[in-house]
Amino acid sequence: MNSISGKYMQCLLCRKLFFLILILLSLSSCTTRRHIFKEPIKEEGPDYLFSQLSENELKFTSFSAKFSIDYIHNKKKTEFKGQIRILKDSVIWVSFSPALGIEMARIMITNDSVKFMNRLDNTYFIGDYDFVNQFLETNIDFDILQSFVIGNDFQFYDKTKFRASLDGGQYRLTTMERSKLKKYVKEKEVYPKVFIQTIWLNPETFKISQIMIKEIKKENKKLDAFYSDFQSLENQLFPYKLKFELSAEEQIEVFVNYSRINLNESLNFPFRVPAKFERIH
């Protein structure tokens, strides 16, 4: 495979990688601690856990970071580096680079649009979430993507149908059907669902350690996200390491390491398509 075709394959992988990401800890053997953990959910149930989750999630207006990614598919590993910028609830901007550091692809996602620019073959795409959902054969939106890359809960979805329990020293929240709040559903929008969803919370920090979403009609298709290496970030805890496991027809693993994280700074989101680039559909 020549260098151009190799880079082109890397670019295709990085596009799929982002959407897979973007659509897509502690054990206790002490009976006394288990009793302490169990009492709040016995008395107050899921409402207590969601109030604690909300209180301890990352608060920000803007987020930027460098990242490195290991993408493993069919036991073959591909490495990427890049940077990500987020304006909360508005824009997710990602630049992908291979090991040499020269940008090969750029993505910008808003609440109603998806833009992708491929510098290796001088093409670009501008469309909506139908493209993302057809590409992944699923149904996601901006809020779900933002939540996965930050490690927060889905912001604009109901919290009324969850069941609370203990699992391996962690709190577990499970629902069979989580609906988007009606006031955030746009006219003519397909009513999105996160079908089977499970959230695991660290009982001491109430940070999300794992999220699993699974499609009811495709029981063999699920996405697990794991969050670890929590460090202090402006007096908040944030996971510097993420792992995504996609189980479908094929198994895919994605390891993400964040570095140089900054919150609440002024950011720009450049996406100027050169005139010579060809639009693809």
C-alpha positions in Angstrom: 0.0 0.0 0.0 1.5 3.3 -1.0 1.7 6.3 1.4 -1.2 8.1 -0.1 -3.6 5.2 0.0 -2.4 4.4 3.5 -3.1 8.0 4.7 -6.5 7.8 2.9 -7.4 4.7 4.9 -6.2 6.4 8.1 -8.6 9.3 7.3 -11.5 7.0 6.7 -10.7 5.3 10.0 -10.5 8.6 11.8 -14.0 9.6 10.5 -15.5 6.4 11.7 -13.5 6.5 14.9 -14.9 9.8 15.9 -18.5 8.9 15.3 -18.0 5.6 17.1 -16.6 7.5 20.0 -19.0 10.2 19.5 -22.3 8.2 19.2 -20.5 6.7 20.7 -14.1 1.5 39.9 -13.8 0.9 42.9 -14.8 -2.5 44.6 -15.9 -2.7 48.2 -15.9 -5.8 50.4 -16.7 -4.1 53.6 -20.3 -4.8 54.8 -20.4 -1.4 56.7 -19.5 0.6 53.6 -22.0 -1.4 51.6 -24.7 -0.5 54.2 -23.7 3.2 53.9 -23.9 3.1 50.2 -27.2 1.3 50.1 -29.1 3.5 52.5 -29.5 6.5 50.2 -30.9 4.5 47.3 -33.1 2.5 49.6 -34.6 5.7 51.1 -34.5 8.1 48.1 -33.9 5.9 45.0 -32.6 7.2 41.7 -33.5 10.8 42.4 -30.7 11.0 45.0 -28.2 9.5 42.6 -29.1 11.9 39.8 -28.9 14.9 42.1 -25.4 13.8 43.2 -24.4 13.1 39.6 -25.6 16.5 38.5 -23.8 18.2 41.4 -20.5 16.5 40.6 -20.5 16.6 36.8 -18.0 18.8 34.9 -19.2 22.4 34.7 -17.9 24.4 31.8 -18.8 26.8 29.1 -15.9 25.8 26.8 -13.5 22.8 26.7 -10.3 22.3 24.8 -7.7 19.5 24.9 -5.0 17.6 23.1 -5.6 13.9 22.7 -4.0 10.7 21.5 -6.0 7.7 20.3 -5.4 4.0 19.8 -8.0 2.5 17.5 -8.0 -1.3 17.5 -10.1 -3.1 14.8 -9.5 -6.8 14.0 -6.4 -6.7 16.2 -4.9 -4.0 14.1 -4.0 -0.8 15.9 -4.0 2.7 14.3 -2.7 5.7 16.2 -4.0 9.3 15.9 -3.3 12.5 17.6 -5.3 15.7 17.5 -7.2 18.4 19.4 -10.8 18.9 20.4 -12.7 22.1 21.2 -16.2 22.3 22.6 -18.6 25.2 23.1 -21.1 23.6 25.5 -24.3 22.6 23.9 -23.3 24.3 20.6 -20.2 23.1 18.8 -17.8 20.1 18.8 -14.7 20.7 16.7 -12.0 18.0 16.2 -8.8 18.0 14.2 -7.1 14.6 13.5 -3.5 14.1 12.7 -1.3 11.0 12.1 1.9 10.5 14.0 3.8 13.2 11.9 1.4 15.8 13.2 0.1 17.2 9.8 -3.7 17.6 9.9 -5.4 15.1 7.7 -9.1 15.6 8.7 -11.3 18.1 10.5 -14.8 17.7 11.8 -17.3 20.3 13.2 -20.6 19.2 14.7 -23.4 21.5 15.9 -26.9 20.8 17.1 -28.2 20.4 13.5 -25.2 19.9 11.2 -22.2 17.7 10.5 -19.2 19.0 8.6 -16.2 16.9 7.6 -13.1 17.9 5.6 -10.6 15.4 4.2 -7.2 17.1 3.4 -5.8 13.9 1.9 -8.1 13.7 -1.1 -9.4 17.3 -1.1 -13.0 16.5 -0.4 -15.6 17.7 2.1 -19.1 16.9 3.4 -21.8 19.1 4.9 -25.0 17.6 6.0 -27.1 16.7 9.1 -27.4 13.9 11.6 -29.0 11.6 9.0 -25.4 11.1 7.7 -24.1 10.2 11.2 -26.9 7.9 12.0 -26.8 6.1 8.6 -23.0 5.8 9.0 -23.3 4.2 12.4 -26.7 2.5 11.8 -27.9 4.1 15.1 -29.8 7.2 16.3 -27.7 9.8 18.2 -27.7 13.6 18.6 -25.4 16.4 19.7 -26.1 15.9 23.4 -25.2 12.2 23.4 -21.9 12.9 21.5 -21.0 15.8 23.9 -21.7 13.6 26.9 -19.6 10.7 25.8 -16.5 12.7 25.1 -16.8 14.7 28.4 -18.0 11.9 30.7 -21.2 13.7 31.8 -24.8 12.3 31.7 -27.0 13.1 28.8 -28.4 16.5 29.6 -31.7 16.8 27.8 -33.1 13.3 28.5 -35.6 12.3 31.1 -34.5 10.8 34.4 -37.8 9.3 35.5 -37.6 5.7 34.4 -34.3 4.6 36.0 -33.9 1.9 38.6 -31.1 2.2 41.2 -29.0 -0.7 42.6 -25.5 -1.6 43.8 -23.1 -3.4 41.6 -19.6 -4.4 42.6 -19.3 -1.5 45.1 -20.7 1.1 42.7 -24.1 2.6 42.2 -25.9 1.4 39.1 -28.7 3.2 37.3 -30.6 1.3 34.6 -33.4 2.1 32.2 -35.1 0.3 29.3 -36.2 3.4 27.5 -34.9 6.9 27.9 -36.7 9.6 26.0 -35.5 13.1 25.0 -37.4 15.8 26.8 -40.2 17.1 24.6 -39.1 20.7 24.8 -35.8 19.8 23.1 -37.4 17.8 20.3 -37.4 19.8 17.1 -40.3 19.9 14.7 -40.3 16.8 12.4 -37.4 15.3 14.3 -37.4 11.6 14.7 -38.1 11.0 18.4 -34.7 9.8 19.6 -34.3 7.0 22.2 -31.4 5.6 24.1 -32.8 2.2 24.4 -31.2 0.1 27.2 -28.9 2.4 29.2 -26.9 1.7 32.3 -24.7 4.1 34.2 -22.2 3.1 36.9 -21.2 5.8 39.5 -18.3 5.9 41.9 -20.0 5.9 45.3 -17.5 8.4 46.8 -17.2 10.9 44.0 -20.4 10.3 42.0 -18.5 10.6 38.8 -19.5 8.3 36.0 -17.1 5.3 35.7 -18.9 3.5 32.9 -21.9 4.0 30.6 -23.4 1.2 28.4 -26.1 1.8 25.8 -27.6 -1.1 23.9 -30.2 -1.4 21.1 -33.2 -3.5 22.0 -33.7 -4.7 18.4 -30.0 -5.5 18.0 -29.0 -7.3 21.2 -25.5 -8.0 19.9 -24.9 -4.2 19.3 -23.8 -2.1 22.3 -21.4 0.6 23.2 -19.5 0.7 26.5 -17.6 3.8 27.7 -15.1 3.6 30.6 -13.7 6.6 32.4 -10.6 6.5 34.5 -7.5 8.5 35.7 -9.6 11.2 37.3 -7.6 14.3 38.1 -8.3 17.7 39.5 -9.3 20.2 36.8 -10.0 23.7 38.2 -11.3 22.1 41.4 -13.4 19.5 39.5 -12.6 15.8 38.8 -12.2 14.9 35.2 -11.3 11.6 33.5 -8.1 11.9 31.5 -8.4 8.4 30.1 -11.4 7.0 28.2 -12.0 3.6 26.7 -14.8 2.8 24.2 -15.8 -0.8 23.3 -18.2 -1.2 20.4 -19.7 -4.7 20.1 -21.5 -5.3 16.9 -20.8 -7.4 13.8 -17.1 -6.6 14.5 -15.3 -5.7 17.8 -13.7 -2.2 18.0 -11.8 -0.7 20.9 -10.8 2.9 21.2 -8.4 4.3 23.9 -8.3 8.0 24.4 -5.8 10.0 26.5 -6.4 13.7 27.1 -3.8 16.2 27.9 -3.4 20.0 28.1 -7.0 20.5 29.0 -8.4 24.0 29.4 -11.8 25.2 30.5 -13.8 28.4 29.9 -11.3 30.0 27.5 -12.3 31.9 24.4 -12.1 29.5 21.4 -12.5 29.7 17.7 -13.8 26.9 15.4 -12.3 27.4 12.0 -13.8 25.4 9.1 -13.0 27.1 5.8 -13.2 24.7 2.9 -10.6 25.5 0.1 -12.1 26.3 -3.3 -10.4 23.3 -4.9 -12.1 20.8 -2.6 -14.9 18.6 -4.0 -18.1 18.2 -2.1 -19.2 14.6 -1.5 -22.7 13.3 -0.6 
